[in-house]
Amino acid sequence: MSKSVNFFFDLSFISSFVYPNWFYIKQLFLNFLWSLSLFLVA
């Protein structure tokens, strides 16, 4: 029981961190993919 509550708490913590910063995280990820593709092409 406490394990599922712990899991739910972790999930809410993660979502509370991710949702406000989703645009920023997505931009970082896209920049990372972009630089990676440039590195592979070069």
BALO-418631 format. One record per residue: residue number from 1; residue in three letters; x, y negated, z of N, C-alpha, C in turn. Coordinates in nm, 3 decimals. Layout:
{NUM "Ala" {X Y Z} {X Y Z} {X Y Z}}
...
***
This chain:
{1 "Met" {0.083 0.120 0.000} {0.000 0.000 0.000} {0.087 -0.125 0.000}}
{2 "Ser" {0.183 -0.128 0.089} {0.270 -0.246 0.098} {0.356 -0.260 -0.028}}
{3 "Lys" {0.385 -0.147 -0.090} {0.466 -0.152 -0.212} {0.388 -0.220 -0.325}}
{4 "Ser" {0.260 -0.189 -0.339} {0.179 -0.252 -0.443} {0.160 -0.401 -0.413}}
{5 "Val" {0.147 -0.436 -0.286} {0.136 -0.578 -0.248} {0.266 -0.650 -0.280}}
{6 "Asn" {0.378 -0.584 -0.254} {0.509 -0.639 -0.286} {0.522 -0.660 -0.436}}
{7 "Phe" {0.478 -0.562 -0.512} {0.484 -0.569 -0.658} {0.398 -0.685 -0.708}}
{8 "Phe" {0.279 -0.699 -0.650} {0.190 -0.808 -0.691} {0.252 -0.943 -0.656}}
{9 "Phe" {0.318 -0.950 -0.541} {0.384 -1.074 -0.501} {0.497 -1.108 -0.597}}
{10 "Asp" {0.575 -1.008 -0.635} {0.683 -1.029 -0.733} {0.625 -1.077 -0.865}}
{11 "Leu" {0.515 -1.017 -0.906} {0.452 -1.052 -1.033} {0.403 -1.196 -1.031}}
{12 "Ser" {0.340 -1.236 -0.922} {0.290 -1.374 -0.912} {0.407 -1.472 -0.904}}
{13 "Phe" {0.515 -1.432 -0.838} {0.633 -1.517 -0.830} {0.694 -1.536 -0.969}}
{14 "Ile" {0.706 -1.427 -1.043} {0.763 -1.432 -1.178} {0.676 -1.517 -1.269}}
{15 "Ser" {0.544 -1.497 -1.263} {0.455 -1.573 -1.350} {0.453 -1.720 -1.311}}
{16 "Ser" {0.465 -1.749 -1.182} {0.467 -1.889 -1.140} {0.597 -1.956 -1.183}}
{17 "Phe" {0.702 -1.877 -1.202} {0.826 -1.932 -1.255} {0.821 -1.943 -1.406}}
{18 "Val" {0.768 -1.841 -1.472} {0.773 -1.834 -1.619} {0.675 -1.930 -1.685}}
{19 "Tyr" {0.551 -1.936 -1.636} {0.450 -2.016 -1.706} {0.483 -2.163 -1.718}}
{20 "Pro" {0.530 -2.230 -1.613} {0.566 -2.372 -1.630} {0.688 -2.391 -1.721}}
{21 "Asn" {0.777 -2.294 -1.724} {0.901 -2.306 -1.800} {0.897 -2.226 -1.930}}
{22 "Trp" {0.777 -2.186 -1.973} {0.767 -2.096 -2.088} {0.823 -2.161 -2.214}}
{23 "Phe" {0.787 -2.289 -2.234} {0.835 -2.359 -2.354} {0.988 -2.369 -2.352}}
{24 "Tyr" {1.044 -2.401 -2.238} {1.189 -2.413 -2.223} {1.258 -2.279 -2.247}}
{25 "Ile" {1.203 -2.172 -2.189} {1.260 -2.038 -2.206} {1.252 -1.996 -2.353}}
{26 "Lys" {1.137 -2.027 -2.418} {1.121 -1.991 -2.558} {1.221 -2.066 -2.645}}
{27 "Gln" {1.244 -2.192 -2.616} {1.342 -2.271 -2.691} {1.483 -2.216 -2.672}}
{28 "Leu" {1.517 -2.179 -2.549} {1.647 -2.119 -2.523} {1.665 -1.991 -2.601}}
{29 "Phe" {1.559 -1.909 -2.602} {1.566 -1.781 -2.671} {1.581 -1.801 -2.821}}
{30 "Leu" {1.506 -1.897 -2.877} {1.515 -1.925 -3.020} {1.652 -1.980 -3.057}}
{31 "Asn" {1.706 -2.067 -2.973} {1.841 -2.119 -2.997} {1.944 -2.008 -2.992}}
{32 "Phe" {1.924 -1.914 -2.899} {2.015 -1.800 -2.887} {2.010 -1.713 -3.012}}
{33 "Leu" {1.888 -1.685 -3.060} {1.874 -1.606 -3.182} {1.934 -1.677 -3.302}}
{34 "Trp" {1.914 -1.807 -3.309} {1.965 -1.887 -3.420} {2.117 -1.884 -3.424}}
{35 "Ser" {2.180 -1.908 -3.309} {2.327 -1.907 -3.303} {2.381 -1.767 -3.329}}
{36 "Leu" {2.307 -1.666 -3.284} {2.350 -1.528 -3.307} {2.347 -1.494 -3.456}}
{37 "Ser" {2.240 -1.536 -3.524} {2.230 -1.509 -3.668} {2.338 -1.586 -3.745}}
{38 "Leu" {2.365 -1.710 -3.704} {2.472 -1.786 -3.768} {2.606 -1.717 -3.748}}
{39 "Phe" {2.628 -1.664 -3.627} {2.752 -1.596 -3.597} {2.767 -1.469 -3.680}}
{40 "Leu" {2.655 -1.397 -3.699} {2.660 -1.273 -3.778} {2.681 -1.303 -3.926}}
{41 "Val" {2.622 -1.411 -3.975} {2.635 -1.446 -4.117} {2.776 -1.496 -4.147}}
{42 "Ala" {2.833 -1.572 -4.055} {2.963 -1.636 -4.079} {3.078 -1.534 -4.082}}
***
